[in-house]
């Protein structure tokens, strides 16, 4: 498999993970309040993982969570703000 095909496969896997995470999060937290504060918290956890973790899976998990909440903000907004 060439590099471009491999990158596309990785991207598709990540998008699938993000979609799964969005579905889980919507079941656990169906409303759209506090999305911005959640994004900031998740971004902090991603930054910490990048700086402190030597495990790519930990960084990936945090990045998927950031992408998830960013997509929810794009799709649902955040009713904490006008």
N, CA, C and O of each residue as an XYZ file, in Angstrom:
328
protein
N       0.861     -1.182      0.000
C       0.000      0.000      0.000
C       0.900      1.234      0.000
O       1.853      1.309      0.774
N       0.600      2.191     -0.858
C       1.432      3.387     -0.911
C       1.095      4.332      0.244
O       0.100      4.152      0.946
N       1.934      5.327      0.419
C       1.813      6.253      1.540
C       0.486      7.011      1.527
O      -0.138      7.196      2.572
N       0.057      7.449      0.341
C      -1.199      8.200      0.238
C      -2.392      7.325      0.617
O      -3.288      7.778      1.330
N      -2.412      6.097      0.157
C      -3.498      5.176      0.492
C      -3.499      4.871      1.979
O      -4.560      4.789      2.598
N      -2.326      4.704      2.553
C      -2.214      4.445      3.984
C      -2.721      5.632      4.796
O      -3.420      5.449      5.792
N      -2.373      6.845      4.376
C      -2.843      8.051      5.063
C      -4.352      8.178      4.984
O      -4.999      8.559      5.960
N      -4.915      7.861      3.829
C      -6.360      7.921      3.649
C      -7.054      6.890      4.534
O      -8.099      7.176      5.117
N      -6.487      5.711      4.635
C      -7.054      4.673      5.500
C      -7.026      5.131      6.955
O      -8.000      4.944      7.684
N      -5.913      5.729      7.382
C      -5.807      6.235      8.747
C      -6.832      7.331      8.994
O      -7.470      7.358     10.046
N      -6.996      8.230      8.039
C      -7.975      9.305      8.172
C      -9.389      8.738      8.278
O     -10.174      9.195      9.109
N      -9.720      7.761      7.459
C     -11.045      7.137      7.521
C     -11.275      6.464      8.865
O     -12.374      6.529      9.414
N     -10.244      5.819      9.395
C     -10.360      5.190     10.724
C     -10.626      6.247     11.792
O     -11.478      6.063     12.661
N      -9.891      7.353     11.718
C     -10.081      8.424     12.694
C     -11.471      9.031     12.598
O     -12.111      9.277     13.620
N     -11.944      9.273     11.386
C     -13.290      9.822     11.217
C     -14.342      8.880     11.768
O     -15.330      9.324     12.353
N     -14.143      7.594     11.589
C     -15.056      6.597     12.146
C     -15.031      6.644     13.674
O     -16.079      6.574     14.316
N     -13.843      6.760     14.252
C     -13.724      6.862     15.715
C     -14.423      8.114     16.232
O     -15.116      8.071     17.249
N     -14.239      9.222     15.531
C     -14.881     10.472     15.944
C     -16.401     10.325     15.872
O     -17.106     10.750     16.788
N     -16.905      9.735     14.804
C     -18.351      9.511     14.679
C     -18.887      8.644     15.799
O     -19.946      8.936     16.356
N     -18.171      7.583     16.135
C     -18.576      6.713     17.249
C     -18.587      7.495     18.562
O     -19.496      7.341     19.377
N     -17.568      8.335     18.758
C     -17.484      9.125     19.991
C     -18.627     10.133     20.064
O     -19.196     10.342     21.135
N     -18.966     10.756     18.946
C     -20.088     11.703     18.919
C     -21.373     10.984     19.332
O     -22.144     11.512     20.133
N     -21.608      9.795     18.798
C     -22.821      9.040     19.163
C     -22.844      8.712     20.655
O     -23.880      8.853     21.304
N     -21.713      8.277     21.200
C     -21.644      7.962     22.637
C     -21.895      9.207     23.476
O     -22.660      9.176     24.440
N     -21.245     10.300     23.099
C     -21.392     11.544     23.858
C     -22.828     12.066     23.813
O     -23.333     12.579     24.812
N     -23.479     11.939     22.671
C     -24.873     12.404     22.569
C     -25.793     11.582     23.459
O     -26.767     12.111     23.993
N     -25.499     10.303     23.624
C     -26.313      9.475     24.519
C     -26.071      9.862     25.977
O     -27.010      9.955     26.768
N     -24.802     10.085     26.322
C     -24.471     10.442     27.703
C     -24.854     11.872     28.047
O     -25.322     12.145     29.153
N     -24.658     12.784     27.103
C     -24.893     14.215     27.318
C     -25.705     14.760     26.146
O     -25.145     15.374     25.239
N     -27.032     14.538     26.158
C     -27.854     14.879     24.992
C     -28.025     16.374     24.750
O     -28.324     16.771     23.624
N     -27.850     17.199     25.740
C     -28.039     18.629     25.558
C     -26.830     19.272     24.899
O     -25.821     18.622     24.628
N     -26.965     20.571     24.651
C     -25.843     21.271     24.039
C     -25.390     22.450     24.898
O     -24.993     23.492     24.375
N     -25.450     22.279     26.201
C     -24.918     23.288     27.120
C     -23.500     22.893     27.507
O     -23.167     21.711     27.589
N     -22.692     23.882     27.736
C     -21.328     23.695     28.238
C     -20.381     23.039     27.237
O     -19.352     22.486     27.625
N     -20.723     23.100     25.958
C     -19.819     22.515     24.963
C     -18.470     23.237     24.933
O     -17.428     22.591     24.823
N     -18.480     24.572     25.029
C     -17.222     25.304     24.973
C     -16.327     24.936     26.152
O     -15.132     24.704     25.967
N     -16.879     24.879     27.344
C     -16.053     24.520     28.503
C     -15.537     23.090     28.377
O     -14.418     22.793     28.796
N     -16.340     22.214     27.808
C     -15.897     20.839     27.581
C     -14.762     20.806     26.570
O     -13.792     20.069     26.744
N     -14.881     21.603     25.514
C     -13.822     21.661     24.506
C     -12.513     22.144     25.130
O     -11.454     21.575     24.869
N     -12.585     23.184     25.945
C     -11.381     23.717     26.584
C     -10.755     22.654     27.495
O      -9.536     22.485     27.506
N     -11.580     21.948     28.249
C     -11.075     20.891     29.129
C     -10.397     19.795     28.311
O      -9.290     19.364     28.634
N     -11.068     19.350     27.253
C     -10.510     18.281     26.416
C      -9.232     18.732     25.720
O      -8.296     17.948     25.563
N      -9.192     19.995     25.302
C      -7.992     20.515     24.660
C      -6.818     20.526     25.644
O      -5.685     20.222     25.271
N      -7.096     20.874     26.886
C      -6.067     20.828     27.918
C      -5.550     19.410     28.129
O      -4.350     19.200     28.306
N      -6.452     18.444     28.109
C      -6.047     17.050     28.268
C      -5.219     16.579     27.074
O      -4.281     15.799     27.236
N      -5.566     17.053     25.875
C      -4.773     16.723     24.692
C      -3.377     17.335     24.812
O      -2.382     16.668     24.527
N      -3.302     18.583     25.225
C      -2.004     19.238     25.387
C      -1.147     18.488     26.403
O       0.045     18.272     26.180
N      -1.749     18.099     27.500
C      -1.014     17.340     28.520
C      -0.526     16.003     27.971
O       0.607     15.596     28.230
N      -1.372     15.328     27.222
C      -0.978     14.046     26.623
C       0.180     14.234     25.651
O       1.109     13.427     25.623
N       0.125     15.293     24.857
C       1.208     15.564     23.907
C       2.529     15.838     24.621
O       3.589     15.406     24.169
N       2.455     16.553     25.729
C       3.676     16.924     26.440
C       4.231     15.802     27.318
O       5.444     15.701     27.504
N       3.343     14.957     27.860
C       3.785     14.007     28.874
C       3.729     12.540     28.473
O       4.438     11.716     29.050
N       2.908     12.208     27.505
C       2.715     10.790     27.184
C       3.648     10.345     26.067
O       3.856     11.058     25.086
N       4.198      9.162     26.238
C       5.000      8.568     25.175
C       4.201      7.488     24.447
O       4.754      6.675     23.707
N       2.880      7.501     24.676
C       2.000      6.514     24.069
C       1.106      7.194     23.031
O       0.216      7.962     23.396
N       1.331      6.923     21.748
C       0.518      7.541     20.694
C      -0.976      7.271     20.860
O      -1.791      8.107     20.470
N      -1.350      6.141     21.421
C      -2.772      5.820     21.592
C      -3.449      6.786     22.560
O      -4.624      7.111     22.387
N      -2.729      7.242     23.565
C      -3.288      8.197     24.530
C      -3.525      9.536     23.847
O      -4.572     10.156     24.033
N      -2.557      9.981     23.059
C      -2.692     11.239     22.329
C      -3.847     11.139     21.335
O      -4.648     12.065     21.210
N      -3.929     10.022     20.637
C      -4.999      9.826     19.653
C      -6.366      9.875     20.323
O      -7.289     10.506     19.806
N      -6.502      9.214     21.467
C      -7.785      9.203     22.187
C      -8.204     10.614     22.570
O      -9.368     10.981     22.410
N      -7.274     11.400     23.069
C      -7.596     12.781     23.445
C      -7.915     13.629     22.211
O      -8.809     14.475     22.253
N      -7.190     13.403     21.120
C      -7.459     14.155     19.882
C      -8.842     13.821     19.331
O      -9.536     14.700     18.820
N      -9.238     12.570     19.431
C     -10.578     12.163     18.979
C     -11.644     12.863     19.825
O     -12.673     13.286     19.298
N     -11.402     12.985     21.123
C     -12.376     13.672     21.990
C     -12.487     15.153     21.634
O     -13.583     15.714     21.630
N     -11.351     15.784     21.336
C     -11.384     17.194     20.921
C     -12.171     17.332     19.619
O     -13.012     18.222     19.491
N     -11.901     16.462     18.663
C     -12.621     16.508     17.385
C     -14.116     16.289     17.597
O     -14.941     16.942     16.957
N     -14.457     15.387     18.480
C     -15.858     15.086     18.769
C     -16.595     16.329     19.266
O     -17.647     16.686     18.737
N     -16.046     16.972     20.265
C     -16.760     18.117     20.826
C     -16.739     19.291     19.860
O     -17.691     20.071     19.824
N     -15.670     19.436     19.072
C     -15.639     20.493     18.053
C     -16.748     20.272     17.027
O     -17.408     21.225     16.612
N     -16.954     19.035     16.621
C     -18.043     18.729     15.683
C     -19.407     18.988     16.307
O     -20.320     19.478     15.641
N     -19.541     18.659     17.581
C     -20.822     18.927     18.242
C     -21.096     20.421     18.307
O     -22.238     20.848     18.134
N     -20.070     21.219     18.554
C     -20.263     22.670     18.568
C     -20.670     23.149     17.175
O     -21.570     23.977     17.040
N     -20.016     22.635     16.153
C     -20.349     23.025     14.781
C     -21.783     22.642     14.427
O     -22.480     23.401     13.754
N     -22.221     21.478     14.874
C     -23.553     20.977     14.516
C     -24.658     21.475     15.442
O     -25.774     21.734     14.994
N     -24.351     21.609     16.729
C     -25.386     21.877     17.730
C     -25.277     23.230     18.412
O     -26.244     23.713     19.002
N     -24.090     23.849     18.332
C     -23.867     25.089     19.051
C     -23.658     24.823     20.533
O     -23.379     23.701     20.954
N     -23.804     25.899     21.317
C     -23.657     25.809     22.775
C     -24.639     26.801     23.358
O     -24.457     28.012     23.226
N     -25.674     26.300     24.000
C     -26.720     27.179     24.528
C     -26.300     27.930     25.773
O     -27.092     28.682     26.341
N     -25.061     27.736     26.207
C     -24.554     28.514     27.344
C     -24.321     29.966     26.953
O     -24.177     30.838     27.811
N     -24.285     30.215     25.646
C     -23.991     31.555     25.128
C     -25.096     31.984     24.165
O     -25.737     31.152     23.522
N     -25.307     33.317     24.078
C     -26.360     33.799     23.160
C     -26.037     33.540     21.704
O     -26.826     33.888     20.826
